[in-house]
Amino acid sequence: QSMCLHNDIDCIAFTGSGEVGKLILGYSGQSNMKRIQLECGGKSPNIVFADHENLDMVAEKSAYAIFGNQGEVCSAGSRLIIQKEIEKDFINKLSSISKEMMPGDPFDPNSFMGAVVDKSQLNKIEDYVNSGTKEGASLVIGGKASLESTGGYYYEPTIFTEVKNSMKIAREEIFGPVLSSITFNNYNEALSIANDSQYGLAAAVWTKDINVAHKISRDLRAGTVYVNNYEEGVDSTIPLGGYKQSGIGRDNSYHALDNYLQIKSTWIKLD
């Protein structure tokens, strides 16, 4: 707070929660109206159409998208938006893969997931899982802490089905290994669910139809869209940032320079 209120600081770039990002915006107004660049998380949709020819691969990539780094990734694919006719089979594939991603000793090279950052984050994850169950979502796998005897803060890969986009687990960033599966019947429904979020950091779409891929990439309100991959194209030369409450401005690439530069116009009269 002290730094944010300093009048001799002209710009602050912040990556973190939306709650803190909003505080920083407020401090900017209380001080010298310093410029703010924010990257404030997401609830990224991972859209799977039934026409994709390799759903085994899509399931594996989707599992990595949410369970990698214990789900503590701003752009994690935390909302699986899947065509209704393939959901059951796809969730079975995901569940099978997830069983191989259980938390383990971080010093063991065979461990996929480590601990979440601290006890308060573990409690937050547990609260969200309890909320999902109370609101009527179906818990398929996980839903509990793990390796408690170690004193560490581990949580199992967790998958919910029968999720409605209005549920808390579908709307708020959990920042943990919790996936919400939401079904759709057609393109318009998939797009509507994907964009019905306060966030807009990343999104992915899996389809063999190049026309659908191009159209939905334009229609999705997200700063980054992955087509038939998830975060396989991260590069420091490509802009990174989000729509809506996922942030303001862009990091990486030459576009990031706009955060730190001022445009000046100078008029010189020549006699």
HUSUL-V979639 format. One record per residue. N is the residue number from 1. BURIAL is + if it has 24 or more other C-alpha atoms within 12 Angstrom, else -. Layout:
BEGIN
n burial
N BURIAL
N BURIAL
END
This chain:
BEGIN
n burial
1 -
2 -
3 -
4 +
5 -
6 -
7 -
8 -
9 -
10 -
11 +
12 +
13 +
14 +
15 +
16 +
17 +
18 +
19 -
20 -
21 +
22 +
23 -
24 +
25 +
26 -
27 +
28 +
29 -
30 -
31 -
32 -
33 -
34 +
35 +
36 +
37 +
38 +
39 +
40 +
41 +
42 +
43 +
44 +
45 +
46 +
47 +
48 +
49 +
50 +
51 +
52 +
53 -
54 -
55 +
56 -
57 -
58 +
59 +
60 +
61 +
62 +
63 +
64 +
65 +
66 +
67 +
68 +
69 +
70 +
71 +
72 +
73 +
74 +
75 +
76 +
77 +
78 +
79 +
80 +
81 +
82 +
83 +
84 +
85 -
86 +
87 +
88 -
89 -
90 +
91 +
92 -
93 +
94 +
95 +
96 -
97 +
98 +
99 +
100 -
101 +
102 +
103 +
104 +
105 -
106 -
107 -
108 -
109 -
110 -
111 -
112 +
113 +
114 +
115 +
116 +
117 -
118 -
119 -
120 -
121 +
122 +
123 -
124 +
125 +
126 +
127 -
128 +
129 +
130 +
131 +
132 +
133 +
134 -
135 -
136 -
137 +
138 +
139 +
140 +
141 +
142 +
143 +
144 +
145 +
146 +
147 -
148 -
149 -
150 -
151 -
152 -
153 +
154 +
155 +
156 +
157 +
158 +
159 +
160 +
161 +
162 +
163 +
164 +
165 +
166 -
167 +
168 +
169 +
170 +
171 +
172 +
173 +
174 +
175 +
176 +
177 +
178 +
179 +
180 +
181 +
182 +
183 +
184 +
185 -
186 -
187 +
188 -
189 -
190 +
191 +
192 -
193 +
194 +
195 +
196 +
197 +
198 +
199 +
200 +
201 +
202 +
203 +
204 +
205 +
206 +
207 +
208 -
209 -
210 -
211 -
212 +
213 +
214 -
215 -
216 +
217 +
218 -
219 -
220 +
221 +
222 +
223 +
224 +
225 +
226 +
227 +
228 +
229 +
230 +
231 +
232 -
233 -
234 -
235 -
236 -
237 -
238 -
239 +
240 +
241 +
242 +
243 +
244 +
245 +
246 +
247 +
248 +
249 +
250 +
251 +
252 -
253 -
254 -
255 -
256 -
257 -
258 -
259 +
260 -
261 -
262 -
263 -
264 -
265 -
266 -
267 -
268 -
269 -
270 -
271 -
END
